[in-house]
Amino acid sequence: MTGNTHVVVIGGGYAGVMAANRLRLRDDVTVTLINPRPDFVHRVRLHQLVGGSDDAVVAYRNVLAEGVRLVVGTVTRIDAAERRVTLAADGRLDYDYLIYAVGSGSAEPSVPGAAEFAHPIATLEAAQRLRPVIDAAPPTAPVTVVGAGPTGVETAAELAEQGRRVTLVCGGALGPYLHTRGRRSVAKRLAELGVTVVDGSGAKVTAVTRDAVRLADGRELPSVVTVWTVGFGVPDLAARSGLSTDAVGRLLTDETLTSVDDARIVAAGDSAAPSGLPLRMSCLNAMPLGARAADTVLSRLAGERPENLHQSFYAQCISLGRSAGIYQFANRSDVAVWPHVDGGLGARIKEVVCKGILKHLAEEAHEPGSFRLHRLPGGVAKRRRLLRAGRAEAPAAADRAA
């Protein structure tokens, strides 16, 4: 390809910013980043925004390369045939390549009353709306956090450390990703903070009212403020644009993160479903996927075959208030293993991770190509086995359906 190439990146989160910065490796590439907000949302600190210890917002000038054009707006449609995106404000942008990095947010709750009376936390706007609600509640008012993944655990600990009366409703196991040893450590810390943990098969929420949460086993928990952290959903932009998606709405791609419908569209982050086998929605995966998506575009521009996806480093880092945390190690299959670091050292590691995320983005902005996490050796063989297993299961499932 000759002349200047215009790459549009939709989404200015961890994956989108990483991809946009990395594309600056070539002087003949013009990059436009489209994002609904004028500032970068440091999503891993949203629970701190609710607790009042951080605003979870970073100026784009601190993480985005100077040569990247930022357009504040919302894309309403992708026209793959015309290589064009339409913005809500009636604007249009043509592209040569498109990186789809729209991220994720809260899944629409199906529990009666949850949409009306529970407060989500997965987006900046939701967390900003929740904070004054928490501040206005009396210190002794019961607060119920629904969902025991990292966001739920972190939010419960953050509020309990302030002296709030918090109940964490797990809907199953506490910290389902964690190893048994890590789970015990988290449970111990939550108990120290005074958090009441409700877990087990009867801990599924069946209804939310203005002042209570009802469980499957018949219990009714008083709740002046109910925080909803259950599940993630992705924007439906790809589906609305006629592109192939998985059941959740993530863009279906091959192992180079290229859309199965169009070689000029590449996906990254939480909104990507490579080979129908997406990685866990997390910042840990988003940035490497962003770098991989950019490398796919750059390889095509150079007339080279893009490399396949591989991810060899997994872990989960959870803060438990400002003075404790846990760093849970995992194997190359993204399954938690017994080693973990907890307590005060766990908190310090979590803070290093949070700061390190911004450092990685800033370094890529100043020196494109410096990020290397997505190129660590290992992880390829395991993913190939998973893909083969998935392909073998598909005919078997079809036979059972028939």
GIGI-V786115 format. One record per residue. N is the residue number from 1. RES is the residue in three letters. PSI is psi in whole degrees, 0 to 359 (* if undefined). BURIAL is 1 if it has 16 or more other ideal C-beta (glycine too) atoms within 10 Angstrom, else 0. D_FIRST is the distance of its C-alpha to the first C-alpha in Angstrom with 2 decimals. Layout:
n = {N & N}
res = {RES & RES}
psi = {PSI & PSI}
burial = {BURIAL & BURIAL}
d_first = {D_FIRST & D_FIRST}
This chain:
n = {1 & 2 & 3 & 4 & 5 & 6 & 7 & 8 & 9 & 10 & 11 & 12 & 13 & 14 & 15 & 16 & 17 & 18 & 19 & 20 & 21 & 22 & 23 & 24 & 25 & 26 & 27 & 28 & 29 & 30 & 31 & 32 & 33 & 34 & 35 & 36 & 37 & 38 & 39 & 40 & 41 & 42 & 43 & 44 & 45 & 46 & 47 & 48 & 49 & 50 & 51 & 52 & 53 & 54 & 55 & 56 & 57 & 58 & 59 & 60 & 61 & 62 & 63 & 64 & 65 & 66 & 67 & 68 & 69 & 70 & 71 & 72 & 73 & 74 & 75 & 76 & 77 & 78 & 79 & 80 & 81 & 82 & 83 & 84 & 85 & 86 & 87 & 88 & 89 & 90 & 91 & 92 & 93 & 94 & 95 & 96 & 97 & 98 & 99 & 100 & 101 & 102 & 103 & 104 & 105 & 106 & 107 & 108 & 109 & 110 & 111 & 112 & 113 & 114 & 115 & 116 & 117 & 118 & 119 & 120 & 121 & 122 & 123 & 124 & 125 & 126 & 127 & 128 & 129 & 130 & 131 & 132 & 133 & 134 & 135 & 136 & 137 & 138 & 139 & 140 & 141 & 142 & 143 & 144 & 145 & 146 & 147 & 148 & 149 & 150 & 151 & 152 & 153 & 154 & 155 & 156 & 157 & 158 & 159 & 160 & 161 & 162 & 163 & 164 & 165 & 166 & 167 & 168 & 169 & 170 & 171 & 172 & 173 & 174 & 175 & 176 & 177 & 178 & 179 & 180 & 181 & 182 & 183 & 184 & 185 & 186 & 187 & 188 & 189 & 190 & 191 & 192 & 193 & 194 & 195 & 196 & 197 & 198 & 199 & 200 & 201 & 202 & 203 & 204 & 205 & 206 & 207 & 208 & 209 & 210 & 211 & 212 & 213 & 214 & 215 & 216 & 217 & 218 & 219 & 220 & 221 & 222 & 223 & 224 & 225 & 226 & 227 & 228 & 229 & 230 & 231 & 232 & 233 & 234 & 235 & 236 & 237 & 238 & 239 & 240 & 241 & 242 & 243 & 244 & 245 & 246 & 247 & 248 & 249 & 250 & 251 & 252 & 253 & 254 & 255 & 256 & 257 & 258 & 259 & 260 & 261 & 262 & 263 & 264 & 265 & 266 & 267 & 268 & 269 & 270 & 271 & 272 & 273 & 274 & 275 & 276 & 277 & 278 & 279 & 280 & 281 & 282 & 283 & 284 & 285 & 286 & 287 & 288 & 289 & 290 & 291 & 292 & 293 & 294 & 295 & 296 & 297 & 298 & 299 & 300 & 301 & 302 & 303 & 304 & 305 & 306 & 307 & 308 & 309 & 310 & 311 & 312 & 313 & 314 & 315 & 316 & 317 & 318 & 319 & 320 & 321 & 322 & 323 & 324 & 325 & 326 & 327 & 328 & 329 & 330 & 331 & 332 & 333 & 334 & 335 & 336 & 337 & 338 & 339 & 340 & 341 & 342 & 343 & 344 & 345 & 346 & 347 & 348 & 349 & 350 & 351 & 352 & 353 & 354 & 355 & 356 & 357 & 358 & 359 & 360 & 361 & 362 & 363 & 364 & 365 & 366 & 367 & 368 & 369 & 370 & 371 & 372 & 373 & 374 & 375 & 376 & 377 & 378 & 379 & 380 & 381 & 382 & 383 & 384 & 385 & 386 & 387 & 388 & 389 & 390 & 391 & 392 & 393 & 394 & 395 & 396 & 397 & 398 & 399 & 400 & 401 & 402}
res = {MET & THR & GLY & ASN & THR & HIS & VAL & VAL & VAL & ILE & GLY & GLY & GLY & TYR & ALA & GLY & VAL & MET & ALA & ALA & ASN & ARG & LEU & ARG & LEU & ARG & ASP & ASP & VAL & THR & VAL & THR & LEU & ILE & ASN & PRO & ARG & PRO & ASP & PHE & VAL & HIS & ARG & VAL & ARG & LEU & HIS & GLN & LEU & VAL & GLY & GLY & SER & ASP & ASP & ALA & VAL & VAL & ALA & TYR & ARG & ASN & VAL & LEU & ALA & GLU & GLY & VAL & ARG & LEU & VAL & VAL & GLY & THR & VAL & THR & ARG & ILE & ASP & ALA & ALA & GLU & ARG & ARG & VAL & THR & LEU & ALA & ALA & ASP & GLY & ARG & LEU & ASP & TYR & ASP & TYR & LEU & ILE & TYR & ALA & VAL & GLY & SER & GLY & SER & ALA & GLU & PRO & SER & VAL & PRO & GLY & ALA & ALA & GLU & PHE & ALA & HIS & PRO & ILE & ALA & THR & LEU & GLU & ALA & ALA & GLN & ARG & LEU & ARG & PRO & VAL & ILE & ASP & ALA & ALA & PRO & PRO & THR & ALA & PRO & VAL & THR & VAL & VAL & GLY & ALA & GLY & PRO & THR & GLY & VAL & GLU & THR & ALA & ALA & GLU & LEU & ALA & GLU & GLN & GLY & ARG & ARG & VAL & THR & LEU & VAL & CYS & GLY & GLY & ALA & LEU & GLY & PRO & TYR & LEU & HIS & THR & ARG & GLY & ARG & ARG & SER & VAL & ALA & LYS & ARG & LEU & ALA & GLU & LEU & GLY & VAL & THR & VAL & VAL & ASP & GLY & SER & GLY & ALA & LYS & VAL & THR & ALA & VAL & THR & ARG & ASP & ALA & VAL & ARG & LEU & ALA & ASP & GLY & ARG & GLU & LEU & PRO & SER & VAL & VAL & THR & VAL & TRP & THR & VAL & GLY & PHE & GLY & VAL & PRO & ASP & LEU & ALA & ALA & ARG & SER & GLY & LEU & SER & THR & ASP & ALA & VAL & GLY & ARG & LEU & LEU & THR & ASP & GLU & THR & LEU & THR & SER & VAL & ASP & ASP & ALA & ARG & ILE & VAL & ALA & ALA & GLY & ASP & SER & ALA & ALA & PRO & SER & GLY & LEU & PRO & LEU & ARG & MET & SER & CYS & LEU & ASN & ALA & MET & PRO & LEU & GLY & ALA & ARG & ALA & ALA & ASP & THR & VAL & LEU & SER & ARG & LEU & ALA & GLY & GLU & ARG & PRO & GLU & ASN & LEU & HIS & GLN & SER & PHE & TYR & ALA & GLN & CYS & ILE & SER & LEU & GLY & ARG & SER & ALA & GLY & ILE & TYR & GLN & PHE & ALA & ASN & ARG & SER & ASP & VAL & ALA & VAL & TRP & PRO & HIS & VAL & ASP & GLY & GLY & LEU & GLY & ALA & ARG & ILE & LYS & GLU & VAL & VAL & CYS & LYS & GLY & ILE & LEU & LYS & HIS & LEU & ALA & GLU & GLU & ALA & HIS & GLU & PRO & GLY & SER & PHE & ARG & LEU & HIS & ARG & LEU & PRO & GLY & GLY & VAL & ALA & LYS & ARG & ARG & ARG & LEU & LEU & ARG & ALA & GLY & ARG & ALA & GLU & ALA & PRO & ALA & ALA & ALA & ASP & ARG & ALA & ALA}
psi = {134 & 164 & 191 & 137 & 129 & 121 & 125 & 129 & 121 & 112 & 121 & 40 & 203 & 314 & 315 & 317 & 317 & 314 & 314 & 316 & 318 & 329 & 344 & 2 & 332 & 131 & 340 & 16 & 126 & 130 & 130 & 126 & 122 & 125 & 142 & 341 & 153 & 353 & 158 & 132 & 118 & 84 & 329 & 356 & 12 & 326 & 331 & 327 & 315 & 322 & 348 & 10 & 357 & 155 & 356 & 22 & 138 & 138 & 137 & 333 & 341 & 346 & 349 & 136 & 144 & 328 & 355 & 127 & 126 & 123 & 118 & 109 & 176 & 128 & 127 & 339 & 146 & 124 & 95 & 323 & 321 & 354 & 62 & 144 & 146 & 134 & 155 & 329 & 27 & 11 & 161 & 147 & 131 & 153 & 159 & 321 & 150 & 130 & 120 & 104 & 53 & 353 & 206 & 167 & 204 & 141 & 145 & 120 & 137 & 353 & 132 & 130 & 345 & 317 & 330 & 320 & 347 & 154 & 115 & 170 & 4 & 346 & 163 & 313 & 320 & 317 & 322 & 325 & 326 & 325 & 311 & 334 & 316 & 315 & 327 & 342 & 141 & 147 & 329 & 2 & 137 & 130 & 129 & 126 & 122 & 122 & 124 & 27 & 188 & 317 & 316 & 314 & 315 & 319 & 316 & 315 & 319 & 315 & 323 & 326 & 338 & 359 & 7 & 152 & 100 & 136 & 131 & 113 & 115 & 330 & 14 & 235 & 148 & 129 & 66 & 336 & 331 & 152 & 158 & 319 & 318 & 322 & 319 & 321 & 317 & 317 & 320 & 316 & 317 & 322 & 320 & 327 & 353 & 12 & 130 & 117 & 124 & 108 & 184 & 176 & 333 & 2 & 18 & 136 & 129 & 341 & 151 & 130 & 183 & 329 & 20 & 162 & 127 & 139 & 164 & 332 & 8 & 349 & 150 & 118 & 126 & 139 & 109 & 324 & 125 & 123 & 127 & 114 & 21 & 119 & 153 & 149 & 160 & 152 & 151 & 20 & 315 & 313 & 318 & 336 & 6 & 16 & 153 & 134 & 167 & 186 & 333 & 335 & 2 & 146 & 127 & 130 & 172 & 192 & 353 & 5 & 17 & 133 & 140 & 348 & 332 & 123 & 347 & 2 & 126 & 141 & 157 & 153 & 204 & 339 & 10 & 139 & 77 & 123 & 24 & 13 & 72 & 154 & 163 & 134 & 114 & 158 & 325 & 324 & 332 & 312 & 314 & 323 & 323 & 317 & 319 & 320 & 316 & 318 & 325 & 314 & 314 & 322 & 318 & 321 & 330 & 0 & 23 & 160 & 124 & 149 & 153 & 156 & 138 & 141 & 123 & 359 & 123 & 150 & 175 & 132 & 124 & 130 & 145 & 67 & 188 & 346 & 3 & 163 & 181 & 136 & 110 & 118 & 157 & 163 & 185 & 354 & 9 & 39 & 129 & 141 & 174 & 327 & 140 & 162 & 129 & 192 & 211 & 323 & 323 & 320 & 319 & 322 & 317 & 319 & 322 & 319 & 313 & 316 & 326 & 329 & 310 & 325 & 317 & 315 & 317 & 320 & 321 & 329 & 320 & 332 & 81 & 135 & 356 & 335 & 132 & 0 & 325 & 356 & 7 & 141 & 155 & 165 & 344 & 313 & 318 & 317 & 322 & 320 & 319 & 320 & 319 & 319 & 320 & 319 & 325 & 326 & 327 & 310 & 323 & 318 & 322 & 321 & 319 & 322 & 323 & *}
burial = {0 & 0 & 0 & 0 & 1 & 1 & 1 & 1 & 1 & 1 & 1 & 1 & 1 & 1 & 1 & 1 & 1 & 1 & 1 & 1 & 1 & 1 & 1 & 1 & 0 & 1 & 0 & 0 & 1 & 1 & 1 & 1 & 1 & 1 & 1 & 1 & 0 & 0 & 1 & 1 & 1 & 1 & 1 & 1 & 1 & 1 & 1 & 1 & 1 & 1 & 1 & 0 & 0 & 0 & 1 & 1 & 0 & 1 & 0 & 1 & 0 & 0 & 1 & 1 & 1 & 0 & 0 & 1 & 0 & 1 & 1 & 0 & 1 & 1 & 1 & 0 & 0 & 1 & 0 & 1 & 0 & 0 & 1 & 0 & 1 & 1 & 1 & 0 & 0 & 0 & 0 & 0 & 1 & 0 & 1 & 1 & 1 & 1 & 1 & 1 & 1 & 1 & 1 & 1 & 1 & 1 & 0 & 0 & 1 & 0 & 1 & 0 & 1 & 1 & 0 & 0 & 1 & 1 & 1 & 1 & 1 & 1 & 1 & 1 & 0 & 1 & 1 & 0 & 0 & 1 & 1 & 0 & 0 & 1 & 0 & 0 & 1 & 0 & 0 & 0 & 0 & 1 & 1 & 1 & 1 & 1 & 1 & 1 & 1 & 1 & 1 & 1 & 1 & 1 & 1 & 1 & 1 & 1 & 1 & 1 & 1 & 0 & 0 & 1 & 1 & 1 & 1 & 1 & 1 & 1 & 1 & 0 & 0 & 1 & 1 & 0 & 1 & 1 & 1 & 0 & 0 & 1 & 1 & 0 & 1 & 1 & 1 & 0 & 1 & 1 & 0 & 0 & 1 & 0 & 1 & 1 & 1 & 1 & 1 & 0 & 0 & 0 & 1 & 1 & 1 & 0 & 0 & 1 & 0 & 0 & 0 & 1 & 1 & 1 & 1 & 0 & 0 & 0 & 0 & 0 & 1 & 0 & 1 & 1 & 1 & 1 & 1 & 1 & 1 & 1 & 1 & 1 & 0 & 1 & 1 & 0 & 1 & 1 & 0 & 0 & 1 & 0 & 1 & 0 & 1 & 1 & 0 & 1 & 1 & 1 & 1 & 1 & 1 & 0 & 1 & 1 & 1 & 1 & 1 & 1 & 1 & 1 & 0 & 1 & 1 & 1 & 1 & 1 & 1 & 1 & 1 & 1 & 1 & 1 & 1 & 1 & 0 & 1 & 1 & 0 & 1 & 1 & 1 & 1 & 1 & 1 & 1 & 1 & 1 & 1 & 1 & 1 & 1 & 1 & 1 & 1 & 1 & 1 & 0 & 1 & 1 & 0 & 0 & 0 & 0 & 1 & 0 & 1 & 1 & 1 & 1 & 1 & 0 & 1 & 1 & 1 & 1 & 1 & 1 & 1 & 1 & 1 & 0 & 1 & 1 & 1 & 1 & 1 & 0 & 1 & 0 & 1 & 0 & 1 & 0 & 1 & 0 & 0 & 0 & 1 & 1 & 1 & 0 & 0 & 0 & 1 & 1 & 0 & 1 & 1 & 0 & 0 & 1 & 1 & 0 & 0 & 1 & 1 & 0 & 1 & 1 & 1 & 0 & 1 & 1 & 0 & 0 & 1 & 0 & 0 & 1 & 0 & 0 & 1 & 0 & 0 & 0 & 0 & 1 & 1 & 0 & 1 & 1 & 0 & 0 & 0 & 0 & 0 & 0 & 0 & 0 & 0 & 0 & 0 & 0 & 0 & 0 & 0 & 0 & 0 & 0 & 0}
d_first = {0.00 & 3.76 & 6.86 & 8.58 & 8.10 & 11.54 & 13.24 & 16.78 & 19.37 & 22.55 & 25.53 & 26.64 & 28.73 & 28.54 & 25.43 & 23.51 & 24.38 & 23.54 & 20.05 & 19.45 & 20.84 & 18.90 & 15.48 & 16.57 & 15.94 & 12.71 & 13.52 & 10.24 & 10.99 & 13.73 & 16.12 & 18.86 & 21.69 & 24.05 & 27.52 & 30.92 & 32.71 & 32.43 & 33.35 & 32.32 & 34.77 & 35.99 & 36.91 & 38.87 & 41.39 & 42.12 & 45.46 & 46.33 & 45.66 & 48.19 & 50.60 & 50.19 & 49.03 & 45.39 & 43.39 & 40.24 & 38.00 & 35.83 & 34.22 & 30.42 & 30.59 & 32.01 & 29.26 & 26.05 & 23.86 & 24.49 & 20.88 & 20.69 & 21.81 & 24.62 & 25.50 & 28.92 & 29.07 & 29.12 & 26.55 & 28.55 & 25.99 & 22.48 & 21.28 & 18.69 & 18.50 & 17.79 & 15.76 & 18.53 & 21.33 & 24.81 & 27.06 & 30.83 & 31.41 & 29.89 & 26.60 & 23.17 & 19.74 & 16.43 & 13.70 & 10.22 & 11.91 & 15.68 & 18.00 & 21.43 & 24.09 & 27.04 & 29.62 & 33.13 & 36.49 & 39.97 & 40.60 & 42.80 & 46.33 & 48.35 & 51.63 & 54.08 & 54.35 & 51.45 & 49.17 & 52.11 & 53.86 & 51.49 & 49.01 & 45.48 & 43.82 & 40.21 & 38.70 & 39.41 & 41.15 & 43.32 & 44.38 & 45.16 & 47.34 & 49.12 & 50.08 & 52.68 & 54.06 & 54.73 & 56.18 & 58.50 & 59.88 & 63.15 & 62.79 & 64.78 & 62.96 & 61.55 & 57.77 & 56.15 & 52.68 & 51.44 & 49.00 & 49.28 & 45.70 & 44.50 & 44.42 & 47.87 & 49.41 & 48.00 & 49.15 & 52.59 & 53.07 & 51.90 & 54.39 & 57.19 & 56.97 & 57.87 & 61.00 & 59.76 & 61.37 & 58.43 & 58.26 & 55.17 & 54.98 & 52.88 & 52.88 & 53.14 & 52.63 & 52.16 & 48.72 & 47.69 & 44.94 & 47.40 & 49.38 & 53.10 & 53.96 & 51.39 & 52.66 & 56.20 & 55.17 & 53.51 & 56.56 & 58.85 & 57.01 & 56.96 & 60.67 & 61.30 & 59.62 & 61.80 & 59.10 & 60.59 & 58.28 & 58.73 & 57.09 & 57.75 & 57.53 & 59.65 & 57.41 & 55.03 & 55.17 & 56.43 & 56.85 & 56.43 & 58.90 & 59.38 & 61.48 & 61.04 & 58.83 & 60.19 & 59.56 & 59.74 & 62.98 & 64.70 & 64.56 & 63.89 & 62.60 & 63.33 & 60.18 & 60.08 & 56.34 & 54.16 & 50.70 & 48.33 & 45.76 & 45.46 & 42.08 & 38.55 & 36.62 & 33.02 & 31.93 & 31.59 & 28.40 & 26.47 & 29.42 & 29.93 & 26.35 & 26.94 & 25.01 & 26.77 & 28.88 & 31.69 & 35.29 & 34.99 & 31.90 & 29.25 & 25.82 & 25.75 & 22.94 & 22.55 & 23.15 & 19.66 & 20.50 & 18.12 & 19.96 & 21.69 & 20.85 & 17.16 & 14.31 & 12.83 & 16.25 & 17.55 & 21.18 & 23.21 & 26.88 & 29.89 & 28.04 & 26.18 & 27.85 & 26.03 & 27.52 & 30.27 & 31.60 & 30.83 & 31.84 & 34.78 & 34.08 & 34.42 & 33.00 & 33.13 & 30.50 & 28.53 & 27.20 & 26.11 & 24.43 & 22.60 & 21.43 & 20.49 & 18.45 & 16.46 & 16.07 & 14.80 & 11.91 & 11.30 & 11.68 & 9.11 & 6.44 & 8.26 & 8.45 & 12.04 & 14.62 & 15.77 & 19.43 & 22.13 & 24.22 & 27.39 & 29.91 & 32.94 & 34.74 & 36.83 & 39.71 & 41.23 & 42.66 & 45.25 & 47.29 & 50.95 & 51.94 & 51.45 & 53.54 & 52.50 & 49.56 & 48.35 & 45.43 & 45.23 & 43.60 & 41.92 & 40.78 & 37.34 & 38.06 & 38.46 & 42.22 & 44.56 & 46.80 & 50.15 & 49.26 & 48.79 & 49.58 & 51.60 & 53.91 & 53.29 & 50.84 & 48.85 & 48.73 & 47.56 & 44.78 & 43.64 & 43.60 & 41.62 & 39.07 & 38.85 & 38.37 & 36.01 & 33.59 & 33.20 & 33.09 & 30.14 & 28.18 & 29.28 & 28.42 & 24.87 & 24.67 & 25.92 & 24.30 & 21.13 & 21.22 & 25.01 & 25.76 & 26.53 & 28.76 & 26.26 & 26.07 & 29.84 & 30.98 & 32.79 & 32.74 & 30.58 & 33.57 & 35.35 & 32.48 & 32.10 & 35.83 & 35.63 & 32.89 & 34.99 & 38.03 & 36.36 & 35.31 & 38.89 & 40.41 & 38.55 & 40.39 & 43.62 & 43.33 & 42.69 & 45.78 & 47.85 & 46.78 & 47.71}
